[in-house]
Protein backbone atom coordinates (compact mmCIF):
# COMPACT_ATOMS: atom_id res chain seq x y z
CA UNK A 1 0.00 0.00 0.00
CA UNK A 2 1.15 3.49 -0.74
CA UNK A 3 1.41 6.07 2.03
CA UNK A 4 -1.43 8.07 0.43
CA UNK A 5 -3.84 5.21 1.06
CA UNK A 6 -3.14 5.28 4.79
CA UNK A 7 -3.72 8.97 5.41
CA UNK A 8 -7.15 10.31 6.28
CA UNK A 9 -8.18 13.87 5.63
CA UNK A 10 -8.13 15.62 9.03
CA UNK A 11 -11.44 17.32 8.28
CA UNK A 12 -13.06 13.96 7.49
CA UNK A 13 -11.70 12.46 10.71
CA UNK A 14 -12.93 15.39 12.77
CA UNK A 15 -16.36 15.14 11.15
CA UNK A 16 -16.47 11.36 11.68
CA UNK A 17 -15.70 11.68 15.38
CA UNK A 18 -18.22 14.50 15.81
CA UNK A 19 -20.88 12.57 13.87
CA UNK A 20 -20.36 9.52 16.08
CA UNK A 21 -20.66 11.57 19.26
CA UNK A 22 -23.68 13.48 17.99
CA UNK A 23 -25.47 10.25 17.07
CA UNK A 24 -24.71 8.89 20.52
CA UNK A 25 -25.67 11.91 22.61
CA UNK A 26 -27.95 14.03 20.38
CA UNK A 27 -29.48 11.66 17.81
CA UNK A 28 -32.23 14.05 16.72
CA UNK A 29 -29.70 16.79 15.99
CA UNK A 30 -27.52 14.32 14.11
CA UNK A 31 -30.46 13.41 11.88
CA UNK A 32 -31.25 17.07 11.23
CA UNK A 33 -27.65 17.86 10.31
CA UNK A 34 -27.22 14.93 7.94
CA UNK A 35 -30.48 15.07 6.00
CA UNK A 36 -29.05 17.15 3.15
CA UNK A 37 -25.90 15.49 1.84
CA UNK A 38 -22.92 17.59 0.74
CA UNK A 39 -20.47 15.38 -1.16
CA UNK A 40 -18.03 18.25 -1.69
CA UNK A 41 -17.26 18.79 1.98
CA UNK A 42 -14.92 16.33 3.72
CA UNK A 43 -16.10 17.31 7.20
CA UNK A 44 -19.71 16.63 6.23
CA UNK A 45 -18.80 13.27 4.66
CA UNK A 46 -17.12 12.35 7.94
CA UNK A 47 -20.12 13.54 9.96
CA UNK A 48 -22.43 11.28 7.97
CA UNK A 49 -19.98 8.37 8.22
CA UNK A 50 -19.58 8.73 11.98
CA UNK A 51 -23.34 8.82 12.49
CA UNK A 52 -23.73 5.73 10.31
CA UNK A 53 -20.98 3.88 12.21
CA UNK A 54 -22.61 4.55 15.58
CA UNK A 55 -26.01 3.42 14.28
CA UNK A 56 -24.42 0.24 12.86
CA UNK A 57 -22.81 -0.56 16.21
CA UNK A 58 -26.10 -0.02 18.03
CA UNK A 59 -27.91 -2.35 15.60
CA UNK A 60 -25.27 -5.05 16.11
CA UNK A 61 -25.49 -4.70 19.88
CA UNK A 62 -29.29 -4.80 19.79
CA UNK A 63 -29.26 -7.86 17.55
CA UNK A 64 -27.13 -9.78 20.05
CA UNK A 65 -29.12 -8.48 22.98
CA UNK A 66 -32.46 -9.47 21.45
CA UNK A 67 -31.20 -13.03 21.04
CA UNK A 68 -30.63 -13.19 24.79
CA UNK A 69 -26.87 -13.18 24.54
CA UNK A 70 -25.23 -9.80 24.97
CA UNK A 71 -21.89 -9.32 23.28
CA UNK A 72 -19.26 -11.61 24.77
CA UNK A 73 -16.64 -10.00 26.91
CA UNK A 74 -13.45 -11.95 27.51
CA UNK A 75 -12.50 -9.64 30.35
CA UNK A 76 -14.62 -11.47 32.97
CA UNK A 77 -12.75 -10.86 36.24
CA UNK A 78 -14.35 -13.84 37.97
CA UNK A 79 -13.00 -16.20 35.32
CA UNK A 80 -10.15 -18.49 36.43
CA UNK A 81 -7.01 -18.04 34.44
Secondary structure, 3 states (H helix, E strand, C coil): CCHHHHCCCHHHHHHHHHHHHHHHHCHHHHHHHCCCCCCCCHHHHHHHHHHHHHHHHHHHHHHHHHCCCCCCCCCCCCCCC
